[in-house]
């Protein structure tokens, strides 16, 4: 029998793969959600709340990155840990790495997420190629 917290993270993956962001917002994420992705690239950093995470997910889709779930399990009563393979090509940058994500589940919803990357350098190259920053005058305008 699947633990409810594992089922919740699997539901997140299913919703993401179907493009069902409304269900993520309504049934999977808490309002206080924080999602952290390490790195030195345009998608790195902490996202606050479901809307920011969903916008981040849209950028992942645009990058053409593929994510295959390898293993998922509970860690204590309130945590889920999963290992996934992230892979893709952006320009000359190729990404193919096994990564780990740690989820804190509160009241049946995902509230806190930390992604750990096995090849930070490759991820930085990939996301810097897939999401190039605008020239400085445009970035600093407004």
Secondary structure as a PSIPRED ss2 file (coil, helix, strand):
# PSIPRED VFORMAT (PSIPRED V4.0)

   1 X C   1.000  0.000  0.000
   2 X C   1.000  0.000  0.000
   3 X C   1.000  0.000  0.000
   4 X H   0.000  1.000  0.000
   5 X H   0.000  1.000  0.000
   6 X H   0.000  1.000  0.000
   7 X H   0.000  1.000  0.000
   8 X H   0.000  1.000  0.000
   9 X H   0.000  1.000  0.000
  10 X H   0.000  1.000  0.000
  11 X H   0.000  1.000  0.000
  12 X H   0.000  1.000  0.000
  13 X H   0.000  1.000  0.000
  14 X H   0.000  1.000  0.000
  15 X H   0.000  1.000  0.000
  16 X H   0.000  1.000  0.000
  17 X H   0.000  1.000  0.000
  18 X H   0.000  1.000  0.000
  19 X C   1.000  0.000  0.000
  20 X C   1.000  0.000  0.000
  21 X H   0.000  1.000  0.000
  22 X H   0.000  1.000  0.000
  23 X H   0.000  1.000  0.000
  24 X H   0.000  1.000  0.000
  25 X H   0.000  1.000  0.000
  26 X H   0.000  1.000  0.000
  27 X H   0.000  1.000  0.000
  28 X H   0.000  1.000  0.000
  29 X E   0.000  0.000  1.000
  30 X E   0.000  0.000  1.000
  31 X E   0.000  0.000  1.000
  32 X E   0.000  0.000  1.000
  33 X E   0.000  0.000  1.000
  34 X E   0.000  0.000  1.000
  35 X E   0.000  0.000  1.000
  36 X E   0.000  0.000  1.000
  37 X E   0.000  0.000  1.000
  38 X C   1.000  0.000  0.000
  39 X C   1.000  0.000  0.000
  40 X C   1.000  0.000  0.000
  41 X C   1.000  0.000  0.000
  42 X C   1.000  0.000  0.000
  43 X C   1.000  0.000  0.000
  44 X C   1.000  0.000  0.000
  45 X E   0.000  0.000  1.000
  46 X E   0.000  0.000  1.000
  47 X E   0.000  0.000  1.000
  48 X E   0.000  0.000  1.000
  49 X H   0.000  1.000  0.000
  50 X H   0.000  1.000  0.000
  51 X H   0.000  1.000  0.000
  52 X H   0.000  1.000  0.000
  53 X H   0.000  1.000  0.000
  54 X H   0.000  1.000  0.000
  55 X H   0.000  1.000  0.000
  56 X H   0.000  1.000  0.000
  57 X H   0.000  1.000  0.000
  58 X H   0.000  1.000  0.000
  59 X H   0.000  1.000  0.000
  60 X H   0.000  1.000  0.000
  61 X H   0.000  1.000  0.000
  62 X H   0.000  1.000  0.000
  63 X C   1.000  0.000  0.000
  64 X C   1.000  0.000  0.000
  65 X C   1.000  0.000  0.000
  66 X E   0.000  0.000  1.000
  67 X E   0.000  0.000  1.000
  68 X E   0.000  0.000  1.000
  69 X E   0.000  0.000  1.000
  70 X E   0.000  0.000  1.000
  71 X E   0.000  0.000  1.000
  72 X E   0.000  0.000  1.000
  73 X E   0.000  0.000  1.000
  74 X E   0.000  0.000  1.000
  75 X E   0.000  0.000  1.000
  76 X C   1.000  0.000  0.000
  77 X C   1.000  0.000  0.000
  78 X C   1.000  0.000  0.000
  79 X E   0.000  0.000  1.000
  80 X E   0.000  0.000  1.000
  81 X E   0.000  0.000  1.000
  82 X E   0.000  0.000  1.000
  83 X E   0.000  0.000  1.000
  84 X E   0.000  0.000  1.000
  85 X E   0.000  0.000  1.000
  86 X E   0.000  0.000  1.000
  87 X E   0.000  0.000  1.000
  88 X E   0.000  0.000  1.000
  89 X E   0.000  0.000  1.000
  90 X E   0.000  0.000  1.000
  91 X C   1.000  0.000  0.000
  92 X C   1.000  0.000  0.000
  93 X E   0.000  0.000  1.000
  94 X E   0.000  0.000  1.000
  95 X E   0.000  0.000  1.000
  96 X E   0.000  0.000  1.000
  97 X E   0.000  0.000  1.000
  98 X E   0.000  0.000  1.000
  99 X E   0.000  0.000  1.000
 100 X E   0.000  0.000  1.000
 101 X E   0.000  0.000  1.000
 102 X E   0.000  0.000  1.000
 103 X E   0.000  0.000  1.000
 104 X E   0.000  0.000  1.000
 105 X E   0.000  0.000  1.000
 106 X E   0.000  0.000  1.000
 107 X C   1.000  0.000  0.000
 108 X C   1.000  0.000  0.000
 109 X E   0.000  0.000  1.000
 110 X E   0.000  0.000  1.000
 111 X E   0.000  0.000  1.000
 112 X E   0.000  0.000  1.000
 113 X E   0.000  0.000  1.000
 114 X E   0.000  0.000  1.000
 115 X E   0.000  0.000  1.000
 116 X E   0.000  0.000  1.000
 117 X C   1.000  0.000  0.000
 118 X C   1.000  0.000  0.000
 119 X C   1.000  0.000  0.000
 120 X H   0.000  1.000  0.000
 121 X H   0.000  1.000  0.000
 122 X H   0.000  1.000  0.000
 123 X H   0.000  1.000  0.000
 124 X H   0.000  1.000  0.000
 125 X H   0.000  1.000  0.000
 126 X H   0.000  1.000  0.000
 127 X H   0.000  1.000  0.000
 128 X H   0.000  1.000  0.000
 129 X H   0.000  1.000  0.000
 130 X H   0.000  1.000  0.000
 131 X C   1.000  0.000  0.000
 132 X C   1.000  0.000  0.000
 133 X C   1.000  0.000  0.000
 134 X C   1.000  0.000  0.000
 135 X C   1.000  0.000  0.000
 136 X H   0.000  1.000  0.000
 137 X H   0.000  1.000  0.000
 138 X H   0.000  1.000  0.000
 139 X H   0.000  1.000  0.000
 140 X H   0.000  1.000  0.000
 141 X C   1.000  0.000  0.000
 142 X C   1.000  0.000  0.000
